[in-house]
Amino acid sequence: MIRLPSVPFARIAAAACFGGLLTAASVASAQSAAPADTGRLHAADQSFIADGTQAVATQRDAARIATARSTDRDVKAFAERVSNDDAKITDALRAASPRGVDVPKNDPDAAVLASINNLRGAEFDKTYIEQVALAGEQKALSAFQAEIASGRDEQLKNAAKQALPTIQQHYAMAQDLAKRKHLSVAAQ
């Protein structure tokens, strides 16, 4: 009969059990932490994260398309400004979001981008101004104003308050651009 030392085996078995318990506990903790963090966010804040970030991402990505496709210097200048400002707004929203809450970095409205993606020249400029600059900035304004009015997370509300003047300025610039190009200033 071969006799194995019982002390080392007991230590190995105890270490294995302890390690297994730690692994199980950390997995359970990680699984329960994410929904709990997201679940504590008020519905208005969740809507803002979804709608606000999508509106900003759509504006930013459409502006990048405009800088490449438009031949109008006014449209290009507007688009460059929006692209730069909206990149900063996106970063501010990510920084303001509560820990554990996923803020999409790039989740633009694909239908909006598709509506301008294959256009060129004056047709591109008209569609971009009406459907993206005016209607898109109005959508962003609504999302940020709703967060300021109804949001419960103070950091998100503050981020919305800080970004709102920039979005208002973009909307005013879009209205001015539409007037200069003899287009309707009413959002589509």
C-alpha positions in Angstrom: 0.0 0.0 0.0 1.3 3.4 -0.9 0.7 6.1 1.5 0.5 9.7 0.4 1.2 12.4 2.9 -2.1 13.8 4.1 -1.0 17.3 5.0 0.2 18.5 1.6 -2.9 16.9 0.0 -5.2 18.7 2.4 -3.5 22.0 1.7 -3.8 21.5 -2.0 -7.4 20.5 -1.7 -8.2 23.5 0.5 -6.4 25.9 -1.8 -8.3 24.5 -4.8 -11.6 24.9 -3.0 -10.7 28.4 -1.8 -9.6 29.4 -5.4 -12.8 28.0 -6.8 -14.9 29.9 -4.3 -13.0 33.1 -5.1 -13.5 32.6 -8.8 -17.2 31.9 -8.4 -17.7 34.8 -6.1 -15.9 37.2 -8.5 -18.0 36.0 -11.5 -21.2 36.3 -9.5 -20.2 39.8 -8.3 -19.3 40.9 -11.8 -22.6 39.6 -13.2 -24.7 41.2 -10.5 -22.8 44.5 -10.5 -23.5 45.6 -14.1 -27.3 45.2 -14.0 -27.4 46.8 -10.6 -25.4 49.9 -11.8 -27.5 50.2 -14.9 -30.7 49.5 -13.0 -30.2 52.3 -10.6 -30.3 54.8 -13.4 -33.6 56.7 -13.8 -35.5 56.1 -17.1 -35.0 59.7 -18.1 -31.2 59.3 -17.7 -31.3 56.1 -19.6 -33.2 57.7 -22.5 -30.7 60.6 -22.5 -27.8 58.2 -22.8 -29.4 56.4 -25.7 -31.0 59.4 -27.5 -28.5 62.1 -26.7 -25.4 60.1 -27.6 -27.1 58.8 -30.8 -28.1 62.3 -31.9 -24.5 63.6 -31.2 -22.9 60.6 -32.9 -25.2 61.0 -35.9 -24.4 64.8 -36.2 -20.6 64.1 -35.8 -20.5 61.3 -38.5 -22.8 63.2 -40.9 -20.5 66.2 -40.5 -17.5 64.1 -41.4 -19.3 63.0 -44.6 -20.2 66.6 -45.3 -16.6 67.7 -45.1 -15.7 65.1 -47.7 -18.7 65.4 -50.0 -19.8 69.0 -50.0 -18.3 71.5 -52.4 -19.9 74.5 -50.5 -17.4 76.2 -48.2 -20.2 77.3 -45.8 -21.5 73.8 -45.5 -17.9 72.5 -45.0 -17.2 75.1 -42.3 -20.4 74.3 -40.4 -19.7 70.5 -40.7 -16.1 70.9 -39.4 -17.3 72.9 -36.4 -20.0 70.4 -35.6 -17.6 67.5 -35.9 -15.1 69.0 -33.5 -17.6 70.2 -31.0 -19.6 66.9 -31.0 -16.5 64.8 -30.4 -15.9 66.9 -27.2 -19.6 66.5 -26.2 -19.3 62.7 -26.6 -16.2 62.6 -24.4 -17.9 64.7 -21.8 -21.0 62.4 -21.8 -18.8 59.3 -21.3 -16.9 61.0 -18.5 -20.2 62.0 -16.8 -21.9 58.7 -17.0 -22.2 56.7 -13.8 -19.7 53.9 -13.3 -20.7 50.7 -14.9 -23.1 52.4 -17.4 -22.2 51.8 -21.0 -22.3 55.0 -23.1 -22.1 54.2 -26.8 -19.2 56.0 -28.3 -20.3 55.5 -31.9 -23.9 54.6 -32.4 -25.2 57.0 -35.1 -28.6 56.7 -36.8 -27.7 54.6 -39.8 -30.8 55.7 -41.8 -29.8 59.4 -41.5 -26.3 58.6 -42.7 -27.6 56.5 -45.5 -29.9 59.3 -46.7 -26.8 61.5 -47.5 -24.1 59.0 -48.1 -24.6 58.7 -51.9 -25.5 62.3 -52.7 -23.2 64.9 -54.2 -23.1 68.6 -55.0 -26.1 70.8 -54.4 -28.4 67.8 -53.7 -26.1 66.7 -50.9 -25.9 70.2 -49.4 -29.7 70.7 -49.4 -30.3 67.3 -47.9 -27.6 67.7 -45.3 -28.8 71.1 -44.2 -32.5 70.1 -44.0 -32.3 66.5 -42.7 -29.1 66.6 -40.7 -28.2 70.1 -39.7 -31.7 71.3 -38.9 -33.7 68.2 -38.0 -30.7 66.5 -36.3 -29.7 69.5 -34.2 -33.4 69.8 -33.1 -33.4 66.2 -32.1 -30.2 66.7 -30.1 -31.6 69.9 -28.5 -34.7 67.9 -27.4 -32.7 65.1 -25.8 -30.4 67.5 -23.9 -33.3 69.7 -22.7 -35.3 66.6 -21.6 -32.3 65.5 -19.5 -32.0 68.9 -17.9 -35.7 69.0 -17.1 -36.2 65.3 -16.0 -32.9 63.7 -15.4 -32.0 62.5 -12.0 -28.2 61.8 -12.3 -26.5 65.1 -11.4 -23.4 64.4 -13.4 -25.4 63.7 -16.6 -27.6 66.8 -16.0 -24.5 68.9 -15.6 -23.0 67.5 -18.8 -26.2 68.2 -20.6 -26.3 71.8 -19.2 -22.7 72.4 -20.3 -23.3 71.0 -23.8 -26.6 72.7 -24.4 -25.2 76.1 -25.4 -23.0 74.5 -28.0 -26.0 72.5 -29.4 -28.1 75.7 -29.4 -25.4 77.4 -31.3 -25.2 74.6 -33.8 -28.9 74.9 -34.4 -28.8 78.6 -34.8 -25.9 78.2 -37.3 -27.9 75.6 -39.2 -30.9 77.9 -39.4 -28.6 80.7 -40.7 -27.0 78.3 -43.2 -30.4 77.3 -44.4 -31.5 80.9 -44.9 -28.3 81.8 -46.8 -28.9 78.8 -49.1 -32.6 79.8 -49.5 -33.9 76.6 -47.8 -36.7 76.3 -45.3 -35.5 76.8 -41.7 -38.2 74.6 -40.3 -36.8 71.2 -39.2 -37.9 68.4 -41.4 
